[in-house]
């Protein structure tokens, strides 16, 4: 786990962050935000609100055009990438690979990959290691990808739409995998539109709109203040 200079410092710290695509489209605008250790955050917002852009900046795949971003007190870069486990919102493995080959790839690439943890989760999935990824259903492929991501001993897990397009039973499996396979000192940031499914595992919510921070609050406080679920609050905030 990443050694933080101060036990009270946030795990991730974004200050006045903006990202301008091609000088025209402002995906993030003057965003200031912190992510604390040991929390599960729901990253919510309509399409185009900047959720995936924010995740890619934290993952080191995009660089902001203004502002600063640190993880564990270090600017985002090669050092922080070693402590971040990222699940994109689309398939990211070579389709002709077997499950076993995908696991071996992760083990070779990431020093913090826990092969035993991956094998235990795979066994519960009742999936053979020799199964080819291109023969799996969408839901099963998403489970395999999540197993790989959650088998790393990371400080920050970035999950972009981990339950999109899968059936309710698969969603339950994925959410159970998320909450039962990470260090409680780590942080998880989950981007999703399926709020009613996910809000039961969230500690905090972050709502973005037009690349700006609209709300950041604990789930418990927001529910108590508004007297309704996070899903209902979201629907009212972003009603067309």
LUMDREN-115763 format. One line per 4 residues: number of its first residue (from 1); for each residue x negated, y negated, z negated of N, C-alpha, C, O. Coordinates in steps of 0.001 Angstrom, whole numbers. Layout:
BEGIN
NUM	X Y Z X Y Z X Y Z X Y Z; ...
This chain:
BEGIN
1	-835 1193 0 0 0 0 -877 -1254 0 -1986 -1244 -534; -375 -2321 598 -1137 -3560 710 -1309 -4205 -655 -346 -4342 -1410; -2553 -4606 -976 -2829 -5303 -2224 -2431 -6769 -2062 -2957 -7475 -1202; -1501 -7212 -2893 -1078 -8603 -2829 -1892 -9430 -3814 -2204 -8972 -4913
5	-2236 -10653 -3412 -3065 -11510 -4230 -2364 -11891 -5521 -3015 -12132 -6538; -1050 -11946 -5486 -275 -12346 -6652 953 -11467 -6721 1677 -11332 -5734; 1197 -10867 -7876 2317 -9939 -7992 3648 -10625 -7717 4627 -9965 -7370; 3691 -11955 -7871 4940 -12684 -7680 5128 -13166 -6246 6204 -13651 -5899
9	4112 -13043 -5417 4219 -13562 -4059 5146 -12681 -3226 5210 -11474 -3458; 5870 -13261 -2256 6724 -12447 -1387 5896 -11521 -520 4719 -11777 -264; 6517 -10446 -71 5820 -9541 836 5615 -10206 2192 4525 -10161 2762; 6687 -10826 2700 6599 -11559 3970 7051 -12996 3743 8014 -13255 3021
13	6344 -13916 4370 6624 -15336 4170 6579 -16042 5521 5539 -16073 6179; 7705 -16603 5928 7785 -17358 7178 8068 -18814 6835 8995 -19114 6082; 7270 -19708 7387 7409 -21131 7112 7570 -21918 8405 6666 -21966 9239; 8751 -22539 8556 9028 -23422 9701 8683 -22769 11033 8027 -23359 11891
17	9144 -21538 11173 8805 -20738 12349 9764 -21018 13507 10983 -20974 13345; 9201 -21301 14658 9972 -21454 15887 9318 -20621 16972 8105 -20413 16971; 10141 -20146 17899 9612 -19468 19074 10400 -19920 20284 11622 -19784 20346; 9677 -20457 21236 10280 -21028 22429 9865 -20184 23628 8685 -20136 23976
21	10837 -19513 24263 10544 -18696 25438 10455 -19567 26677 11423 -20232 27045; 9298 -19565 27320 9090 -20272 28587 9416 -21754 28501 9746 -22384 29505; 9321 -22309 27289 9573 -23735 27130 11016 -24141 27272 11327 -25332 27275; 11926 -23152 27393 13340 -23487 27614 14246 -22954 26509 15019 -23699 25907
25	14137 -21638 26249 15068 -21008 25312 14433 -20912 23930 13396 -20268 23772; 15041 -21542 22930 14540 -21536 21565 15173 -20365 20824 16315 -20444 20373; 14408 -19269 20704 14931 -18053 20082 14985 -18172 18569 15913 -17664 17939; 13996 -18840 17976 13991 -19152 16542 13678 -20630 16390 12875 -21186 17139
29	14322 -21265 15411 14159 -22699 15254 13939 -23068 13790 14860 -22992 12976; 12712 -23468 13464 12357 -23987 12138 12838 -23054 11018 13448 -23495 10045; 12554 -21772 11177 13034 -20750 10237 12065 -20602 9074 10886 -20308 9269; 12569 -20807 7867 11809 -20564 6640 12515 -19478 5852 13707 -19577 5562
33	11756 -18427 5505 12369 -17220 4950 11310 -16411 4208 10154 -16361 4627; 11708 -15779 3105 10811 -14859 2409 11501 -13509 2245 12723 -13427 2112; 10687 -12450 2257 11159 -11095 1986 10394 -10582 773 9163 -10566 767; 11128 -10166 -250 10512 -9731 -1494 10265 -8221 -1476 10975 -7488 -787
37	9267 -7752 -2224 9019 -6307 -2312 10194 -5581 -2978 10867 -6133 -3848; 10424 -4344 -2555 11422 -3507 -3203 12861 -3847 -2888 13755 -3518 -3668; 13107 -4498 -1764 14470 -4888 -1391 14814 -4304 -18 13940 -4111 827; 16098 -4030 183 16613 -3635 1494 17464 -4787 2010 18500 -5115 1431
41	17021 -5392 3094 17693 -6563 3664 18479 -6161 4912 18001 -5391 5745; 19681 -6693 5019 20438 -6589 6250 20256 -7861 7055 20546 -8955 6569; 19776 -7726 8286 19570 -8870 9168 20754 -8932 10129 20893 -8094 11019; 21597 -9933 9933 22878 -9998 10623 22981 -11254 11477 22387 -12289 11173
45	23745 -11134 12542 23980 -12276 13406 24509 -11803 14745 24296 -10649 15116; 25195 -12672 15479 25703 -12292 16810 24564 -12106 17793 23417 -12441 17496; 24878 -11573 18961 23873 -11440 20013 23250 -12799 20316 23946 -13809 20416; 21924 -12806 20459 21235 -14051 20773 20912 -14916 19577 20482 -16058 19735
49	21115 -14384 18370 20873 -15190 17175 19410 -15193 16746 19015 -15996 15901; 18592 -14291 17329 17170 -14277 17010 16714 -13109 16164 15576 -13100 15694; 17575 -12115 15955 17238 -10989 15073 16044 -10188 15606 15070 -9967 14887; 16126 -9756 16862 15043 -8953 17418 13768 -9776 17547 12675 -9245 17351
53	13884 -11041 17868 12707 -11912 17932 12011 -11978 16584 10788 -11864 16509; 12781 -12160 15517 12208 -12205 14173 11489 -10905 13844 10370 -10923 13332; 12125 -9782 14134 11513 -8480 13855 10220 -8303 14643 9232 -7807 14100; 10210 -8698 15904 9011 -8538 16728 7868 -9440 16261 6700 -9074 16394
57	8187 -10597 15726 7151 -11465 15167 6526 -10801 13943 5304 -10794 13798; 7353 -10248 13067 6837 -9572 11875 6028 -8330 12249 5070 -7970 11566; 6430 -7682 13347 5707 -6489 13806 4426 -6832 14555 3640 -5941 14877; 4206 -8118 14835 3013 -8534 15553 3106 -8374 17053 2087 -8385 17744
61	4332 -8223 17572 4529 -8047 19012 4807 -9363 19722 4641 -9461 20938; 5222 -10362 18979 5410 -11706 19507 4695 -12680 18572 4529 -12407 17383; 4277 -13812 19121 3629 -14849 18317 4475 -16112 18356 4859 -16583 19427; 4756 -16647 17195 5558 -17864 17108 4844 -19029 17794 3617 -19055 17880
65	5626 -19989 18278 5040 -21179 18902 4820 -22292 17880 4116 -23262 18162; 5418 -22158 16693 5202 -23125 15614 5440 -22415 14285 6186 -21439 14214; 4796 -22919 13235 4982 -22364 11908 3982 -21268 11575 3113 -20939 12382; 4115 -20707 10376 3194 -19669 9902 3977 -18446 9432 5088 -18561 8915
69	3370 -17269 9623 3957 -16006 9179 2854 -15196 8505 1811 -14940 9105; 3089 -14794 7258 2133 -13951 6549 2843 -12726 5990 4029 -12770 5661; 2092 -11631 5890 2566 -10404 5247 1509 -10013 4228 346 -9805 4572; 1923 -9915 2969 963 -9642 1910 -86 -10724 1777 -1204 -10454 1338
73	261 -11955 2151 -668 -13070 2071 -1586 -13217 3253 -2369 -14165 3304; -1515 -12294 4224 -2397 -12324 5397 -1602 -12731 6639 -461 -12299 6806; -2183 -13551 7507 -1500 -13877 8766 -1229 -12603 9561 -2032 -11670 9544; -107 -12569 10250 249 -11396 11048 -834 -11146 12088 -1223 -12051 12826
77	-1315 -9913 12136 -2388 -9540 13052 -2738 -8083 12844 -1948 -7337 12266; -3914 -7657 13306 -4302 -6246 13180 -4237 -5719 11748 -3850 -4570 11530; -4612 -6550 10767 -4601 -6089 9374 -3182 -5814 8898 -2948 -4817 8215; -2235 -6672 9242 -864 -6480 8760 -145 -5378 9525 738 -4722 8973
81	-511 -5162 10791 151 -4116 11582 -5 -2747 10941 865 -1887 11081; -1110 -2545 10239 -1365 -1263 9586 -417 -1017 8416 -340 100 7905; 304 -2052 7991 1191 -1933 6834 2665 -2078 7205 3536 -2113 6335; 2932 -2161 8512 4300 -2358 9000 4710 -1178 9870 3986 -796 10789
85	5874 -603 9578 6406 502 10380 7654 -2 11106 8618 -447 10483; 7612 78 12434 8610 -592 13278 9408 413 14104 8836 1267 14782; 10724 304 14040 11629 1105 14863 12317 176 15858 13172 -614 15457; 11967 247 17161 12624 -611 18157 14090 -217 18370 14560 803 17867
89	14782 -1048 19118 16206 -805 19357 16450 53 20593 17579 130 21079; 15401 702 21107 15550 1580 22276 14508 2687 22185 13537 2553 21441; 14690 3782 22929 13714 4876 22874 12307 4374 23189 12117 3559 24091; 11318 4873 22431 9960 4363 22596 8921 5464 22787 7731 5176 22910
93	9357 6715 22812 8435 7822 22992 8546 8375 24406 9604 8278 25028; 7465 8953 24918 7488 9562 26248 8502 10707 26249 8417 11609 25417; 9445 10675 27165 10586 11588 27115 10205 13055 27276 10919 13932 26790; 9093 13335 27949 8701 14722 28157 7989 15356 26980 7682 16547 27018
97	7720 14595 25944 7026 15118 24767 7917 16064 23979 9143 15970 24033; 7291 16972 23251 8029 17760 22268 8042 16993 20950 7275 16049 20759; 8918 17407 20050 8955 16798 18725 7605 16957 18035 7118 16025 17395; 7005 18125 18162 5708 18392 17539 4633 17467 18094 3794 16975 17340
101	4648 17225 19400 3668 16325 20011 3863 14886 19526 2897 14152 19324; 5126 14497 19344 5402 13149 18834 4876 12993 17413 4318 11952 17065; 5052 14025 16590 4538 13991 15229 3015 13923 15218 2430 13179 14431; 2378 14695 16084 916 14687 16164 397 13319 16611 -637 12852 16133
105	1127 12681 17536 746 11349 18008 764 10354 16855 -171 9570 16687; 1832 10390 16060 1930 9491 14907 829 9778 13897 233 8854 13343; 558 11061 13655 -480 11435 12693 -1854 10941 13143 -2666 10523 12317; -2118 10987 14458 -3389 10511 14998 -3502 8990 14947 -4578 8435 14723
109	-2366 8335 15160 -2386 6875 15312 -2319 6143 13974 -2917 5079 13813; -1583 6719 13008 -1367 6035 11733 -1971 6840 10580 -1582 7984 10343; -2913 6241 9873 -3545 6919 8747 -2565 7182 7609 -2764 8100 6815; -1510 6379 7530 -558 6530 6425 608 7473 6771 1580 7558 6020
113	511 8174 7896 1599 9083 8280 1557 10325 7399 519 10974 7274; 2699 10648 6789 2827 11790 5883 3463 12950 6650 4683 13003 6799; 2641 13871 7133 3132 14969 7941 4098 15859 7154 5087 16342 7705; 3816 16072 5880 4697 16918 5079 6080 16294 4937 7093 16989 5005
117	6113 14986 4739 7403 14302 4654 8167 14440 5961 9371 14696 5955; 7476 14273 7075 8119 14398 8382 8663 15811 8586 9786 15982 9060; 7877 16814 8231 8312 18205 8402 9514 18529 7518 10415 19259 7932; 9528 17989 6305 10668 18218 5401 11946 17621 5983 12999 18259 5959
121	11855 16401 6505 13040 15764 7092 13477 16494 8344 14672 16646 8598; 12512 16947 9127 12819 17672 10355 13518 18997 10037 14428 19413 10755; 13090 19651 8965 13706 20914 8570 15165 20702 8169 16030 21518 8488; 15428 19603 7471 16817 19308 7091 17672 19011 8315 18884 19224 8303
125	17033 18519 9367 17736 18223 10613 18035 19489 11418 18829 19462 12358; 17382 20610 11036 17565 21895 11731 17167 21784 13199 17859 22281 14087; 16036 21119 13436 15562 20912 14794 14175 21524 14953 13283 21258 14147; 13988 22341 15985 12707 22968 16227 11672 21983 16738 11996 21056 17480
129	10419 22189 16334 9350 21279 16746 9081 21328 18243 8554 20374 18815; 9443 22435 18875 9145 22572 20302 10241 21976 21185 10143 22020 22412; 11267 21427 20575 12330 20776 21351 11767 19561 22077 11001 18785 21506; 12152 19404 23338 11684 18247 24105 12635 17072 23896 13853 17233 23821
133	12037 15891 23805 12822 14703 23500 13883 14434 24562 14974 13961 24247; 13564 14736 25822 14534 14458 26886 15690 15460 26914 16612 15319 27718; 15645 16471 26044 16744 17430 25938 17634 17144 24731 18635 17829 24520; 17275 16145 23946 18027 15846 22735 19187 14894 23028 19124 14094 23962
137	20235 14989 22228 21322 14023 22319 20816 12667 21832 19772 12582 21185; 21559 11614 22147 21162 10265 21719 21031 10195 20207 20071 9626 19687; 22006 10778 19495 21974 10730 18035 20791 11475 17462 20153 10998 16524; 20485 12646 18014 19358 13438 17512 18038 12746 17811 17137 12756 16973
141	17904 12145 18988 16691 11418 19326 16477 10253 18358 15354 10005 17920; 17553 9543 18028 17426 8430 17089 17001 8930 15713 16238 8264 15013; 17501 10111 15326 17079 10684 14047 15593 11015 14055 14887 10738 13085; 15117 11606 15144 13705 11970 15245 12829 10726 15181 11819 10713 14478
145	13209 9688 15907 12428 8449 15897 12399 7839 14501 11363 7344 14056; 13543 7876 13810 13595 7342 12458 12725 8164 11513 12048 7602 10652; 12736 9484 11663 11889 10344 10835 10421 9935 10986 9701 9839 9992; 9981 9697 12198 8600 9291 12429 8296 7962 11743 7268 7819 11082
149	9177 7009 11900 8966 5676 11324 8971 5730 9799 8129 5106 9154; 9921 6477 9216 10042 6532 7759 9025 7465 7116 8902 7480 5891; 8295 8244 7906 7261 9126 7360 5939 8401 7155 4985 8985 6642; 5876 7162 7542 4705 6353 7216 4845 5771 5813 5952 5459 5375
153	3743 5629 5121 3739 5015 3787 3439 3527 3955 2359 3047 3611; 4418 2818 4489 4244 1412 4840 4733 504 3715 5390 946 2773; 4394 -770 3841 4894 -1779 2916 6172 -2433 3441 7033 -2847 2665; 6282 -2519 4764 7426 -3173 5389 7938 -2306 6533 7199 -1985 7463
157	9204 -1933 6452 9854 -1155 7502 10805 -2093 8253 11674 -2723 7650; 10630 -2174 9561 11460 -3025 10412 12300 -2123 11304 11769 -1466 12199; 13600 -2088 11069 14497 -1170 11774 15493 -1982 12595 16387 -2629 12049; 15325 -1936 13907 16169 -2731 14804 17296 -1853 15344 17069 -999 16201
161	18491 -2065 14847 19692 -1315 15243 19482 205 15122 19607 915 16121; 19170 713 13932 18872 2146 13792 20078 3064 13946 19908 4265 14154; 21300 2521 13847 22480 3394 13954 23373 3025 15135 24525 3454 15195; 22860 2245 16063 23675 1829 17204 23954 3005 18125 23045 3756 18476
165	25195 3160 18511 25549 4137 19534 25588 5576 19082 25654 6473 19922; 25551 5834 17776 25633 7220 17309 26922 7407 16506 27510 6442 16017; 27349 8666 16380 28616 8949 15712 28499 8730 14202 27390 8652 13674; 29652 8630 13496 29621 8346 12056 28816 9344 11240 28161 8956 10273
169	28850 10625 11607 28078 11620 10866 26582 11361 11019 25825 11486 10056; 26160 11002 12220 24758 10676 12456 24362 9419 11694 23244 9326 11187; 25269 8455 11612 24986 7234 10851 24731 7569 9389 23794 7047 8784; 25554 8428 8824 25378 8812 7420 24020 9462 7203 23347 9175 6213
173	23612 10337 8121 22311 10997 8008 21188 9967 8070 20248 10015 7277; 21290 9043 9012 20246 8041 9197 20134 7147 7964 19026 6857 7512; 21257 6712 7419 21226 5855 6236 20668 6597 5032 19914 6025 4246; 21030 7858 4882 20493 8666 3782 18986 8833 3946 18247 8788 2963
177	18528 9025 5181 17094 9149 5448 16363 7864 5077 15261 7906 4529; 16971 6737 5373 16344 5449 5079 16163 5263 3570 15074 4917 3111; 17220 5490 2809 17158 5162 1382 16397 6197 561 15968 5902 -554; 16224 7401 1095 15570 8451 310 14125 8693 713 13473 9570 146
181	13606 7941 1678 12257 8219 2178 11394 6973 2296 10656 6818 3269; 11482 6090 1318 10548 4967 1307 10177 4651 -134 10937 4908 -1068; 8991 4089 -285 8518 3709 -1612 9385 2571 -2139 9613 1596 -1422; 9875 2671 -3378 10746 1612 -3904 10059 259 -4021 10732 -751 -4228
185	8737 213 -3893 8029 -1063 -3895 7960 -1673 -2500 7564 -2828 -2340; 8342 -903 -1502 8309 -1391 -124 9569 -2192 192 10505 -2251 -605; 9569 -2795 1357 10700 -3609 1818 11211 -3054 3133 10435 -2636 3992; 12545 -3058 3278 13164 -2637 4537 14009 -3790 5077 14798 -4392 4350
189	13828 -4082 6358 14644 -5077 7051 15393 -4351 8160 14781 -3825 9090; 16721 -4325 8061 17566 -3600 9011 18412 -4599 9803 19218 -5336 9235; 18217 -4611 11103 19091 -5391 11980 20241 -4504 12437 20022 -3377 12881; 21465 -5010 12328 22610 -4188 12719 23837 -5035 13002 23987 -6142 12487
193	24721 -4477 13845 26060 -5024 14034 27093 -4185 13283 28229 -4621 13092; 26701 -2985 12859 27629 -2064 12184 27565 -2307 10681 27088 -1467 9918; 28049 -3456 10280 27853 -3927 8911 28599 -3075 7898 28073 -2799 6819; 29811 -2655 8224 30604 -1885 7259 29928 -566 6916 30099 -53 5809
197	29158 -7 7853 28434 1234 7587 27198 1004 6727 26855 1834 5886; 26539 -118 6940 25224 -350 6353 25281 -1079 5014 24386 -909 4186; 26313 -1885 4785 26261 -2775 3624 26187 -2039 2288 25767 -2621 1288; 26592 -764 2259 26527 0 1004 25103 262 544 24896 568 -630
201	24109 154 1425 22729 402 1015 21921 -888 888 20746 -841 522; 22530 -2040 1183 21798 -3303 1209 21707 -3951 -172 22636 -3874 -975; 20570 -4587 -426 20410 -5444 -1605 20714 -6897 -1259 21311 -7623 -2054; 20299 -7312 -67 20429 -8706 341 20861 -8791 1802 20672 -7855 2579
205	21436 -9921 2154 21773 -10171 3556 21113 -11451 4027 20985 -12420 3279; 20695 -11433 5285 20154 -12600 5972 20998 -12792 7219 21063 -11900 8065; 21639 -13935 7345 22462 -14221 8518 21809 -15308 9354 21471 -16382 8855; 21637 -15010 10630 21071 -15965 11576 22136 -16426 12561 23059 -15685 12897
209	21989 -17657 13011 22849 -18185 14074 22043 -19185 14887 21468 -20121 14333; 21999 -18987 16208 21241 -19854 17110 19782 -19981 16669 19179 -21046 16804; 19218 -18895 16143 17817 -18902 15745 17529 -19594 14428 16367 -19767 14060; 18559 -19988 13721 18403 -20666 12432 18970 -19813 11302 19840 -18969 11520
213	18466 -20045 10094 18964 -19331 8929 20290 -19934 8492 20364 -21115 8153; 21341 -19111 8503 22661 -19559 8063 22874 -19235 6588 23315 -20087 5817; 22558 -17995 6196 22691 -17579 4799 21585 -16597 4450 21154 -15808 5291; 21130 -16652 3210 20343 -15585 2604 20810 -15463 1164 20727 -16417 390
217	21304 -14273 807 21857 -14089 -539 21865 -12613 -876 21775 -11760 6; 21976 -12319 -2171 22144 -10926 -2564 23556 -10490 -2182 24491 -11290 -2203; 23695 -9222 -1837 25006 -8692 -1470 25981 -8872 -2627 27127 -9273 -2428; 25519 -8574 -3828 26382 -8673 -5011 26880 -10097 -5220 28062 -10312 -5491
221	25977 -11073 -5095 26369 -12465 -5301 27325 -12944 -4215 28297 -13640 -4508; 27057 -12580 -2972 27918 -13032 -1881 29307 -12432 -1988 30301 -13124 -1764; 29388 -11160 -2324 30703 -10539 -2511 31461 -11200 -3649 32655 -11473 -3522; 30772 -11466 -4777 31426 -12071 -5939 31917 -13484 -5620 33010 -13878 -6026
225	31099 -14238 -4892 31451 -15621 -4567 32605 -15700 -3579 33487 -16547 -3723; 32609 -14818 -2566 33621 -14882 -1514 34822 -13984 -1801 35899 -14195 -1243; 34644 -12982 -2669 35757 -12087 -2990 36122 -11132 -1876 37269 -10691 -1790; 35168 -10803 -1022 35416 -9848 69 34107 -9207 510 33029 -9601 64
229	34211 -8228 1380 33036 -7479 1813 32135 -8330 2709 32550 -9355 3248; 30896 -7875 2848 29968 -8559 3751 30485 -8489 5183 30345 -9449 5941; 31082 -7364 5556 31640 -7223 6897 32725 -8258 7151 32764 -8873 8216; 33605 -8451 6174 34678 -9441 6323 34117 -10859 6383 34583 -11679 7174
233	33129 -11146 5559 32490 -12465 5575 31863 -12731 6935 32013 -13816 7497; 31154 -11726 7462 30512 -11874 8770 31542 -12172 9855 31339 -13057 10687; 32642 -11434 9843 33666 -11632 10867 34240 -13045 10823 34548 -13624 11865; 34385 -13597 9626 34900 -14958 9501 33860 -15992 9949 34180 -16962 10635
237	32617 -15758 9545 31554 -16728 9896 31360 -16823 11402 31111 -17903 11936; 31477 -15678 12091 31145 -15655 13520 32368 -15371 14391 32246 -14834 15493; 33522 -15728 13898 34747 -15537 14676 34693 -16389 15939 34381 -17580 15897; 35005 -15747 17063 34947 -16456 18355 36071 -17480 18437 36197 -18180 19442
